Amino acid sequence: MRKFALKRAGTAPAARKATARPTGRPSNRSASPAASPKTKTTAKPAPAKPRKTGPRPGGPGQERLQKILAAAGIASRRACEEIILDGRVQVNGVTITELGTCANPKRDEITVDLIPIEKEAPVYILMNKPKGYVTTVKDDQGRPTVMALIRDVPGRLYPVGRLDFNSEGLLLMTNDGALAQVLMGPEHEIPKVYLVKVHRNPRPELLKEFQEGFLLSGRRLKPCHIEVAEKGDNPWLKVTLTEGKNQQIRRMFAAVGHPVSKLRRVQFGPLADPMLKPGAWRFLSPQEIAAIKSL
């Protein structure tokens, strides 16, 4: 009996030491379930499955994967999104199932059902958009789009920037998504020149306000350059913008009581062609391609 008591007396302090906890700071070690009967055991969470993804936005030449697939003629962009979600797309051997994933179509190996997509040769077209067309690939209202003006051109083209239904002028069409992203990015401030016919002559102080940064719908616009191109009761003004808000010029002049009756874009960055007739288009020259890529 005494031997049993001595054994318990020898082991009791060790048990108490194992369950002791300091009160001032937390411990990084957890007590053993055998040493502390009050300790609750919790099941370890199952290890998270690795996410199947690819390059994220931000690198040079990066485009959204569904856009690359659509440009390669796989399917419409919406259908390409479904193809990605179904796990049928691979980038450099990694299966992609997340929308928004980006890749570089010139450097990355992109496959659908393990079959490499065909990379189209880049196409660059300058069009003089006439009135009565929308600058989209498709229109939900059934209006004619600028795509109807181009025939027998290889590649899946799309317009860079926009001109509204009642406006006309120069429009760049391409399948070079990386270049389109640069040209449409507001941080690059690509200059675009318009000829604008307005009702009545705006006061010089009003034009100065436009040039210093006009406040439109509670938002300050970037300064633009304005000069009189042709005098008259309803003058033509030459307006140069470095940003492209939706119908910005029409909204600017309408807000100050000088609505726009005609609007024509005559220059897009370094691109200009006064001889190109409305509805006509042509391929860019090598010099023009180099100039537009240098922006």
N, C-alpha and C positions, 0 to 999 in steps of 0.2 A: 504494500500500500504506500509506503513511504517512497519507494522507487518511482511509482507512478506520479506522486505529487511532485517530486523533484523534476521529473521530465516536463511536467506542465509548467512548473515555475521557470524552467530554463527556456521554454519556447514562448511563453506569454509576452515577454518584453519585445521579442522580435516581431510578433504579430502586431503589437501596438505601434512599433516603429514604422511598419509598412503602411499603416493606415493613417499616420500622422500627416497633416497638411499645413503648410504655412498660410497665414491669413493675409499677409500683405501683398503677395504677388502670385500670379498663377504659375503652375508647374507645367513643364513640357512633357512630363511622364505621367502616364495613367496608372492607377492602381490595378493590381491583378485581381480578377474576379474571386479567386480563392482567398485572397487576403482581406477583402472587404465585401461582406455579404450585401451591402447596400448599393454597391456599384451596379448600374444597369448596363447590360450588354446590348449593343445595337449592331444590326447587320451592316456590313460594309456595302456601300453602293456599288452597283455593277459598273465596271469601267466604261467610260463614254466611248462610243464608236467614233473612229476617226472620220472627220468630215471630208467628203469628197468634193474638193474644190480645186480651183486653179488660180492663176494670177489675178490680182485685184486691180481696180482702176488706179491710174496714176502714172504708169510708165509711158515713155514715148511710143507712139504707134499703137497704143492699146485701144481696143474696141470691145463693146459688149458682144458676147459670143453669139447671141441670137441675131445680131446685126451682121456679123461675119457670115453666118450660115445663109441668111437671106440674100446677102450680096453674092454668094456663090451659087444661088439658084436652087438651094435645097428645098425651100418652101417659103411661104409668107413668114413675116417676122413672128406673128402670133403662133403659127404652127410650129416654128422653130423653137419657141419657148416650151411647147408641149414635148417636143423631141428631147430637149435638155432635161426636163423634169422626169421623163421616162428612163433616164440613164443611158441614153443611146449615143452620147457625145463624149469624146475623149480629147484631152489636150495633153500632148507629150506623154501619152500612155496612161494618164489619170482620168478616170471617169468623172464627169461633171454632172451634178444634179442641182446646182444652185443658180437661180437666175441672178443676173447682175455680175456674174463672173466675166472677166475680160481676158483677152488674149491678143497677141500680135499676129495678124494673119500672114505677115511676111517672114516671121521667124519661128513661130510655133507650129508644131505638127498637129493638125486638127483632123479628126476622123469622125464619121457618123457610121455607127454599126461596124466600126473598125476599118472602114473604107475611107481613105484620104479624100478630102474635098478638093475640087479643082480650083486653083487660084486664077482668077480672071486677070487678064492684062488691064492695066489702068487706062481709063478713058476720060478725057477732059473735053467738054463741049461748052461753047459760048452760044447762048440763045438770046434772041431779042423777043421777049415774051410780049404778045399782044394782049389787049384788053379782052375780058371774057373767058379767061382761063385761071384756074387755081394752081398754085405751085405745090402740089402734093402728088404722091404716086396714085392715090385713090381718093375719091370724094364721097362722103356719106350721102350728100344731097344729089348725087348724080350729075354734078356739073363737069364740064370738060376739064381735064388736067393738062399740064404741059407735056405729059408723057405722050399724049396723042399727036404732038407735033414732031416727034422723033421716030423715024422708021429705020429698020435694018441696021441697028447699031448693036454690036456685041456687048454683053455685060448688063448687069442690072443697075441702071442709073437712078439717081435721085437728085433733086435740086438742093443746092446749097443756099440757105437763107430763103426768104420769101418775098414775094410781091403780091399784094392783095388782088382780088378779082378784077377790080376796075383800074388797076395800075399796069403800066407796061415798062419795058426796058430790059437791060442786060441781066442775065441769070446764068450762073455757072451750074452745069450738070456734070456729075462724075460718079464713079464707083469707088473712088479713093476715100474710104471712110476716115483714115487718119488725117488727110488734108482737110476734109470737110469739118472735122472736129476743131481743127486749129482756126479755120476761117470763121466759124460760127461762135467761137469762144469770145465772150465779152472782154476778157483780159487782153486780147490782142489788138483791139481797137482798129480793125481794118477800115480804112476810109471808103465811104460809098457816096457818090455824087448824084444828085437828083435835080431835074428841072421841074419846077412846080409852078403851076398857074393858079393864082389866088384871086378871090373877089376883092376889089378895091385895093388901094395902096396902103400897106401897113406903115405906121409911123416909124421914123428912124429909131426912136427910143425903144420901140417894141422889138425891132430886129436886134438891137443891142442887147436886150434882155434875153433873147433866144441865144445869142452868142456867148453870153456869160453863164448860161445854165438856167433853163426855164423850169419853174415849179409846176408840174403836171400831176393832177390827182394826188397831191400831197407828197410827191416824190421828185427830187431834184434830178433833172436830166443832165447829161454831160454837155458841155459847151459844143456848139456847132457853128460852122461858118456859113454866112448868108451874104449874097451879093445880088444886085439886080441884073438879070441877064437880058431882059427886054422890057422897056418902059411901056406904060399904057394905063388905061383905066383899070384893067385887070392884068397886072404885070406877071411876067415870068421871073421867078427867082431861082437862083442856083444855090442849092442847099447841100452841104457836106456833113455827113453824120459819121461818127465813129462808134455808135451803138445802134441797135436795131430793135427797139421796142415795137410791140404790135401796133401797126398803123400810126407810128409815132408822128410823122409829119402831118398827116391829116388831123390828128387829134390836137397837135400843137396849135395849128392855125384856126381850127374850129373853136378852140377855147378862147381865142381873142377876137372872134367875130370876122375872120377872114377865111371862110371855107375854101378848100382846095377843089378845083374843077378838073384839073388834069395833073397827073404825076408820072414822070418817066425817069427811070434810072439810066444814067448815061455812062457811069463808070463804077466798076467793082474792083477795089484795090488798084492794081496796075492794068487791069483789063478795060479796054475801051475800043469801040468800033462804030463810028458814025455811019458807015456804009451798010451795016447789017440791017436789013429791013425787018419790020415786025412779022413774027412767025417764022423767020429764017434762023438757021443755026449753022455752026461750023466747028471743026475741031480746033483746039488751041495749037499754036505753033510751039516748037521746042523752046523757043525763047520765052514765050508767054508762060509755059509750064514751069520753067526755071524761075521766072519772076514771081509767080503765085506761090511757089514752094519756099521762096526765100523770105516770105512774110513772117 
